Each structure stands twice: as C-alpha cells, then as structure tokens.
C-alpha cells in the first residue's frame, strides 16, 4: 500500500511537470500578479514589447545640458502639430516616451501635478531625481495591483537642478536608471550602437543635438523633416522644445 501511494505521488509529479512544460509562460499571461515558473510577470514583458514597437526616441547628455530627440509619425491627413511627443513637466524638466501615447499622457498629468505640489509646498523646483522616483513608484504600483495593467510605455526624463543635469529612463516595471546617452523604441538597438561609437564625455549640448539628429536620421524610415521629428534641450536651467525653424536648421546642417 505504501509503495502504491509513493507511485501515485511520483506519477502526479511527472504529470504536473509535463503540464508546466507544455503550458509554459502562456498560462500566466493573463495574470499580472502571478509569477510564471520561470520567475516572470508576463504582462510586463508584453508592456516592453509595446515600448519596442514605439517610435524611436533618444537622449544625450552634454557637459552643459541635455538633448532629447524623437521621431513623430502621424497619419497622412492628420495635423502634425496636434501630436507632441516631447512634453514639458516643469520649467526645468521634460520628458519623451516610446509606446502608448495615451498611457504616457496619464503619467505626464500625474508628474505635472507632483511638480506643482512641490513648488507650492517648498517654493522651489522639484529635484529631478525625486520626480523620477515618484513617477517610477506609480508605474511599479501598476505591476502588483489586481484589476490594472502595466503602463505600455517607457519614459526618458531630462532635467536640471542644483546637483547638475540628469537623464533618466523609466520602464514599465518601475525600474529607473541614469544615462549619459540612450534610446528607446523600435530603433533603439541600432541607435544605442551608434551612440556608443559617437558619444564623448566632452560633448556640449550643441554636439549632443547634432549627434542626436544624425543618429535619428540613420535609422529613420523615409525622409526626415521638421514635421516628423521633435527636438528639445535642457540648457541654462530651462527645458525648452525647439520651434519648427530651429529643427529645420539642424536638418540642413546634416546635408
């Protein structure tokens, strides 16, 4: 009887192992709060897949500022001015995203409220690192709460404060890291390879801007013009989005 019992346990173990092997991670794809046997939260992987299908955007840090650049694809009959990927969060900090624009807009709204609340309470701009941690906390909360899903976007946050210039990347998992230069979106792999070759610690913000436009152009699908890219700078303590004419000047400098 004892041997029969042990045989049943062994058989059940083999059956469970077979089920796990055949079902794989897909059996856990609809649950955000359940880890797969491989230790993954599959919905976060899906969120990163959404990021990797988004338009290419990149950031480069210089000695005296930071440049953000992004491609902006719109429908043929849409007004390109109605779509703005680079956004101002406060006068000293801004952001660009890759992935779902609707998810990113929600985060932008929350981030602006956080910045303004800090100004009201302390009468000074919010340090960039503190703002990034607050945004990352919001994104991380959406990875462990039932009834929600992760944000389908990653963010590049560029800003300046009393400690210097800062370039951060925030992923759907809530992980955030600092960078000298990085890229997001479908062209990120090739863009990062180019940035590794071109980047220099001696870059000024003008050098960073020209490098950003050149890197963006190399992987751009079609003809690049001032209507389908955006550029922003952190310079002299301010975050500013370049007007159409200035973008055209940078494009002409490449020709």
N, C-alpha and C positions, 0 to 999 in steps of 0.2 A: 504493500500500500504506500509506503514511504517512497519507494522508487517510482511508482506511478505519479505521485504528487510532484517529485522533482522533475520528471519527464514533462509534465504539463507546464511547469514554470519555464523550463528551457524552451519548449515549443512556443509558448506565449512570447518569450523574449525574442525569439527568432522572427515571429510574426510582426511584433512591434518594430523591430529593426528593419524589416522589409518594407513596412508601411512608411517609416520615416525616410527610407532611401528612395522610395518611389514617389512619395508626395513632395519631398524636398521643401524648399523655402516657400513655394507657391501656396502651400496650405496655410501659411501665416500672413499672406499678403493683405488680407482684409482686416487684420487687427493691428492697430497702431501700438497697443500697449503690451503685446505678447512677443517675446523673443523667439526667433526660429532656433532649431537645434544648432545652427552654425553661428549663433550669437548675434543675429542681425535684427533690426527693425526694418522690415522690407519697405514700408511706406516712406522711410527716409531715403532709401535707395531710389525709389520712384521719384521723389522730390528732386533729387540730384540729377536724375535723367531729364527732368523738366528744365533744370538750370542749363544742362549741357546742350539743350536744343534752342536756347535763347540766343539773341543777338550778341555778338562779341563786344565786350567792353573791357577796358584795361585802365590801370592806374600806374603812374610812375612818380616816384618821389625824388625831388632835387634838393640841393643844398639850401635853396631859398624859397621852396614852395613845392606844390604837387600839381600834376596834370591828370585829369580824367578824360577819357575819350571813349565814344561808343558809336556803333552803327545804329541806325534808326530806320527800320524797314516799315513802310506803310503801304496800304492798298493804292493802286494806281489813281483812283479818283478821290482819295482822301486828302484833306488838307494836312500837309506835313507839320505845320505849325501847331496843330491841335494835339500832337503827340510829343511829349517831352520826357525823355528817359532820365536825364540828369536833373536832380531836384535839389533846391536849397532847403536845408533844415533850419539853419540859423545863419546869421551873417558870417560866421566863422567856419561853418561846416556844411558839407553837401554829400550827396550820395548818388550812385548809379546802380542799376540792377541788371541781372540776367535771369530770365524765367518769366513767370506770370506777372504781368503788369498790374492786374487787379490786386494780387496779394501784396506786391511791393507798395502800392498806394496806401493800403491799410497800415503798413509799417511806417510809411512816411508820415501819415497823420499822427500816429502814436508818438513818433520821435519828435515831431514839432511841438506837441503838447508837453512832452517831457522837457524840452529845451526851454519853453516859455515858463513852465512852472519853476524851473531852476532859476531863471532870471528874476522872477517875481520874489522868490524866497531869498536869494543871495545877492541880487543886484549886480550880476556879472555873468558872462557867457559860461555855459556848461563845459567843463573839460571833456575833450573828445573821448578819452578812454572811458570815462563814466557813462557817457551817452551810449557808446558801443556796448558796454556791459548790460545796460538796461534793455537795449534792443535785442541782444543775444538771449537775455533771460526770457523775454516774451516769446522768441522763436523756440527756445528749448521747452518752455511750458507746453507748447503745442505738440510736443513729441511724447508726452506722458499723460495726456488727459483724454479720457474717453469722449466720444462724440465730436471730435475735431480731427483735423488732418494737419500734417506739417505744411509750412509755407512753401510754395513752389517757386522759390526764388532765392538767390544769393545776392548779397549787397557788397559793394565797395564804398566805404565811408572815408572821406578825405577831409581833414580839417586842421586847424592850428589853435594852440592855446599857449599858456605861459611856459610849457615844457618843450615846445617845438612843433614841428609839422608831423602829422600822423596819417598813415594809410592803413586801413583795416579791411579785412574780408570777413563777412559773417555768413555762415552756411545754414541750411535749413535745420540741422541738428542743434543749432545754438552755439556751435564752435566758432570762435573768432581768433584771428591771427593777424599779426602786423607784418607788413611787407615793404620792401624797397621798390619792387615792381611786380605786378601780377596781372592776370587776365581771367575773365570768366566767359562762359558761353560756348557756342559750338566751335569757335576757332581758337579756344583757349590754349590747347596743346601746342599748336604751331606758334601762336603768339608768345607763349612763355619761352619757347626755344629761341625765338628771335630776340626777345628781351634779355635772355641770358648772354647772348652774344654782343648786344649793343649797349647794355646798361653800364654806366660808370658811376662810381661814388662821387665824382667831381661834377656830375650833371647839375646845371642850373635849371630853373623851371622852363626857360626857353628851349634848352636842349631836350628836356623831357617831353615838351609838347611836340617838337619836330619828330622825335623818336616815336611817340605815340601815334601820330598821324601816319608815319611811314609803316609802322608795324600793322596798323589797322588796314592800310591800303593793300598790303601784300596779300592778305587773306580775304579781301573784300570781293564779294560776288557781284560783278557788274561795275558800272562807272561810279566812282565816289564823288559826291559833290556836297555843297553846304546844306542841302535839303535832307540828305540821308545819313549824316553823321552829326554828332554833338561833341563839343569840347568845353571843358571847364578848368579853372585854375584856382588853387589856393595860393594867394600871393599878397604880401603886405598886410597880413592879418585878416584878409577877407576871402570869402569864397564867391566866385563870380562865374557865370555861364557866358561864354563868348558869343557875341552877336554874329549874325549871318555874315557880315562883311569881313570880320576877323577870321572866321573859319575859311572863307574863300582865299584870304591872303596866305594862310598856311598851306592850303592845297596848291596854290600857284607856285609856292616856293619849292614844291616837290617836282615840278615839271621842268 
